[in-house]
Amino acid sequence: MADNPRGEAPASLDLRLQAQAAFAPFLRERLHIWLERAGATTTETFAVVLATSEAFANAIEHPQEPTSHLVDVIGAITDHTVTISVRDYGTWNSDQTRKEDGGLGFVIMEELMNGVQVERLASGTTVTIRKKLATEPYEDGTVVTLQRRLTREAGRSVS
């Protein structure tokens, strides 16, 4: 049971992590705790943690010539909507595509979240994701939908 009834936003999430994959488990743990206190369902928590993990992985892998080897993760919950921004301190090659990189991170984020925004500046790149929380627990088929979309993106047929 959540420590915080739905509708009362917990403290914001504010993390500064080394831009290293070794910090991903810590990030996931903190997100789980934060979302549980907010009253997020298991499905919502899964979606937000996975999407944030993908944004964090991109913040580690893609920055070119970073001015800092840190990643900032800032989260807030307002009006039943989780908003998380993941910021790195380098520039991304705008010519890279998902197929060239071989990654499906943005596909995953776009499928699981209600909104994904990328802001590229000379000082760094910020990926902001948004997820509307349900007012009651629900079964929405998100995992099935994600599996079908990932299969389609990978060029395999769905059975």
Rosetta blueprint (number, residue, H / E / L):
1 M L
2 A L
3 D L
4 N L
5 P L
6 R L
7 G L
8 E L
9 A L
10 P L
11 A L
12 S L
13 L E
14 D E
15 L E
16 R E
17 L E
18 Q E
19 A L
20 Q L
21 A H
22 A H
23 F H
24 A H
25 P H
26 F H
27 L H
28 R H
29 E H
30 R H
31 L H
32 H H
33 I H
34 W H
35 L H
36 E H
37 R H
38 A H
39 G L
40 A L
41 T L
42 T H
43 T H
44 E H
45 T H
46 F H
47 A H
48 V H
49 V H
50 L H
51 A H
52 T H
53 S H
54 E H
55 A H
56 F H
57 A H
58 N H
59 A H
60 I H
61 E H
62 H L
63 P L
64 Q E
65 E L
66 P L
67 T L
68 S L
69 H L
70 L E
71 V E
72 D E
73 V E
74 I E
75 G E
76 A E
77 I E
78 T E
79 D L
80 H L
81 T E
82 V E
83 T E
84 I E
85 S E
86 V E
87 R E
88 D L
89 Y L
90 G L
91 T E
92 W L
93 N L
94 S L
95 D L
96 Q L
97 T L
98 R H
99 K H
100 E H
101 D H
102 G L
103 G L
104 L L
105 G H
106 F H
107 V H
108 I H
109 M H
110 E H
111 E H
112 L H
113 M L
114 N L
115 G E
116 V E
117 Q E
118 V E
119 E E
120 R E
121 L E
122 A L
123 S L
124 G E
125 T E
126 T E
127 V E
128 T E
129 I E
130 R E
131 K E
132 K E
133 L L
134 A L
135 T L
136 E L
137 P L
138 Y L
139 E L
140 D L
141 G L
142 T H
143 V H
144 V H
145 T H
146 L H
147 Q H
148 R H
149 R H
150 L H
151 T H
152 R H
153 E H
154 A L
155 G L
156 R L
157 S L
158 V L
159 S L
